[in-house]
Amino acid sequence: MHPAAMDAAHLVTRHGGALDRRRLRELGATDHDLRRALRAGSLNRPRRGWYSTWAERDPRFRAMRVGGRLTGMSAVVALGGWVFGVHPLHVAVPTNAARLRNQWRRDIRRVDAPRDGVVVHWVAPAHDRGSSTGVVDVLEALELVCRVEPLEQAIAALDWALKTGRIDRFDRAVLTEALGPLGVMVELADERCESLPESFARTRLRAAGVQVTSQVHWKDELERIDLVIEGVIALEVDGDEFHRDRFEEDRARDLELTEAGYHALRPSARHVFGTWSAVQAAVVRALQAHGIHVHLHNSGVAALKRPATRRWAAEQRAKRGPPQGWPRPDS
């Protein structure tokens, strides 16, 4: 690769992944450098006047080609968040945006091919100027997720953001206030959660009316149990990423949990994602074995498959009361 092409690509990478021609010229790149980088394949052009080091199939590149940046669940995916399933490309564009393009071809106007797997959100105050990371701020992305995605997926995204430090207690308060009546959803998130299937399991069991405690310490607080249900069931969710090479260790742990008085249940992530009814039935039967008889509210679990509504939020607020102990954005 020619040094000039490499330098132009390095400039773009160093400034977030995408720069416009004017900014590149200010940084010292010439038109000749840019043409050479395009021929070498180290730069691509998502839109007229813009240059990027992202591959053409990269969601950030496709969002810029449309005319904006990744937002909502697409932004969470790009940031490495916990996401289940396949989602359309969510793109935030300026409220006055014009000449939007197809995500796959910049020579096709979106108005001529609207069904291209893109959901456009007319929310951005202005176009990117000079440079772009291709992704909106994490709080902006999470607010959209909470408004449009199924409840359990939104709560899982919040769990991830809290667990990984993408947002802190102050951000949590800001997001709660921004969501208004739907802010109760943020209260259901848990920074102790360690995986997507664990998040789904906790949220579904609580929605069904079962008492669930996350990440319970045991063995002199040297280890933790994923979820303790009604004080008697130790439920640990096996995910391929974390448990593939731990078969013997996990079985020994189950024996220790049983010896400590817990009823050990260990569903896999696939059970949580694909056959939840079997997991729930096992929980009910285990509780009955301990003399605990529960009537599960399956309507509450079904509601998790839909986006939050004001009615749902009001019901949750009535159950939980006002939030306690979070800093206010203006404090």
N, C-alpha and C positions, 0 to 999 in steps of 0.2 A: 504494500500500500504506500502511495506517495506520502511524504511527510506533511504536505499541506492539507491533504484530505484527512489525515489522522488528526491534525491540529484542529480543524474545523469540527470534527466529530467530538473531540475532547472538550472543546468549548461548550458544545450543546449538552453533553453529558454532565459537565460540571455545573451547569445552570438549570438542572431539573429535567432535561430530556427533550425539550423543544424550545427553539428560539426563532424569532422572526428575522427577516433579512436585515431590517434596520438595526436591530440589536447586535447581530453578528458583525455588521460593518463597524459598529462602534467598538466592538471587541477586537477588531483588527483583521477579520476575515474579508477577503476580496471576493468578487463575483466569480473570478477564476477558481479560487479555492473551493467555493460551493459547487460549481459545476464539476470539478474534479472529484469531490467527495460523493456527489450523486452518481457519477460514473463508476466509482470504486465500490459503491454499495454501502458506504459507511454512514450515509445520510439518506433519509427519505423525505418526501414532501407530502404531508397529510392534507394541507390546504395551500392555496396560492400564497406565496410569501412566507411560508413557515417551513422549518427544517427540523427533523427529529432523528434521533438514533434508535427509536423503537421500531421493531419489526412491523410490517404492515398488518399483521393479524393481532398485534398487541391491542387489547381493549382501549388503552390510552390513545393509541394512534387512531383507532376507529372513532372514538369519541371526538377527537380533534377534527377528524375529517367531516363528521356530522356538523360540527360548529361549536363544540363546547368541551366540557370536562366530565369525567366519570363522577357519578353521584349515587346515592342510595346503596343498594346491595352491590352494584358493580364496583363502587369505590371500596366497600368492605372487602370484596374479593381481591381487589388490587393491592390492598394493604395487608393481606394475609389473614383475614378474619375467618371466623367459623361460619360457614355457609353450607346449607344442604340443598342439593339439587342444582338444576340449571336455570338461570334467570336471564331475562332479556337485558340488553344493554341500556342502562339508565344514564342519560346524558343531560347535564344542566347547561342551558344556554341562556344568553342575555334576554331580557324581556323584549328587547327591540331587535332581536336577531333576524336576519334575512339571509336568503341564499343558503339554506341548510342543504346538506348533501347526503347521499346514500352512504351508509357506513362502509361499504365495500368498494365504491367507485366514486371518486370526487368529480367525475364528469357527468354524473347523474344527479339531478336535483331530487331532494327528498319528496317534494310535492308530486313528482312524477312516479315515484316508487315508494309510497308511504309504508308498506308492509315489509319492512326490512329487519324486524327484530329489535327495533330501537324504541324506547319510551323516552320522549323528550319532556323535560321539565323546564318551563319558562320562568326561571327563578333568579338567575345570576344578574347582578346589577350592571355588569359591563363585561365586554370582551377582555380576554387576557391581553396584556400589553408587554411586548418584549420577550417574555419567557413564560413557560407553563410546565407544571408537573403532570398535567393531564388528569388530576384528581382533586376534587373539592376538599375542603377542610373536614376532618373526621367528625366534628360535631354537626356540621351541615349534612353530611352523609347519614349519620345516625338519626337525625331528626326526620329525614325523609323515610328511612327504613321504618321508624316507629309509626309513621302515618300511613304507609301503603302496604307493608309486608304483613304476612300472617303473624299473629302475636308471638308464637313460640320462636319463630325465626328472628323477630325483632329483639326479644329478650335475650336470645343466644348471642346476637351481635353486641348487645350491651354488656353481657357477661364477658365476652372476649375483650372488649375495649377496656373494661375495668381491670380484668386480670392481667393484661399485657401493659397496663400503664398508658394506653393511648388517651384515656381521659382520667381525671382525678376527681376528688370530692367536689371541688369548685365547679368543674365542668359538668358534673352530674347535676348540681343545683341549677346551673344555667340551662341545661337541656330540659330539666323538669319544668322550669318556668316557660321556656319557649314552646313546649308542647301543650301548655294550658291544661284543659281537662284530661288530656291523655297522659299527662306527666306521671300519673300513678304507675304507668308501665315501667318507668325508670326505677321505682321503688322495688319492683319485683326482681330486678337484676341482682346478681350476687358476685362480688369480686373474688370470692373464694373458689368459684367454679373452675374446673380444670380442663373441660373438653365439651365439644358440641353435644355428644350423646348424653353426657351427664346433665347438661343444661336442659335438654328436652325432657329427660326423665324427671328431674326436679319440678319443672314447670307443669308437666302433665299431672303428676301425683298431687301437687298442691291444688291444681284446678279441679281435681276430682274430689277434693275435700279431705285429703290425708295430711297429717302433720309430718313435715319433712325438715330435717336439719342437715345442712351441708358441711362437709369436711370436718367431721367430728374427731377430736383427738382421742387416742387410746394408747395403751402400752406406755404409760407414764409420759404421754404427749409426744412420744417419739415418732408415731405414725398417725395417719388420718384415714378415716373411712369416708368414701365419697358421699354417701347419703345414708342417714339413719332415719327409718320410717317408724313413727309412733313409738320410738324409743327401743324397739325390739328387733327390727330387721336392718341388717347391714347390707345395703345394696351397692355393689361396685360394678361399674360399667366397663367392660373390656373393649378397648379400641385397638384395631390392628396396629396403629402407629406406636402404641405404648406397651401392648401386652403380647405381641406375637412371639417373643422369645422368653416369656415368663410363665410358662405353663406350670412347672413344678412349684415355683415360688408362689404363684397365686393360689394353688391348691393348699399349700402349707398355710397360707394366710387365712383361707377359709376355715381350716381346722382350728386355728387359733381364735378366730372370731366366734366359732361355735363353742369352743371351750370357755370363752369369756361371757357366754350367755346370749349372744346374738344369733339370729336366724340368718345365715349367709345366703344371699342371692347374687349371682354373677351373670347377668345377661350380656350379650355382646352388643356392639354398636349396631350390627345388622338387626338384632332383635328390636332395639329401640326404634330404629328407622322404619323397619318393614313389618314387624309383627308385634306391635305394642300391646294389642289385646291379650296376647299370651303372657307378656310381662306383668300386666296389670292383674290378670287372673291369678298368677303365682303370688303376687303381693297380697291379694285378698285372702287366698288360702293360707298363706303363712301367718297372717294376722289372726285368722280364725283359730289356728293351732295354738296361738298364745292367748286365746280367749278374748280377742279384740274383734268385734263385729262392726264393720263399717258399711255404710251405704254410699257407694261412689256416685258422684254427680257427673255422668258422662256428657251431659250438655256443656259442662265447663270445659272438658277436654276438647269437645268438638269446636268450641268457640276459638280455641287456639289456632285453628286452621284458617281463620279469617283475620283481616286487619282489625285493629281496635276500633271500637265505636264509643260515642259519648255515653251511651247507656251502660256498656260494659265498664267504662271507667267509673261511672257513678256507683255501680254495684261494688266495685273493688274499694272505692274510697269509703263507702259505708262500712265495709268489713274491717278496714285497716285503720281508719282515722287519719288525722293529719300526720305528715312525715315528721320525724324527730331527728335532731342532731346534725342536720346538714347546713353548711354555711350558705347564707343568701348571697346572690351575685353582687349585691351592693354593700356587703359587709367587709 
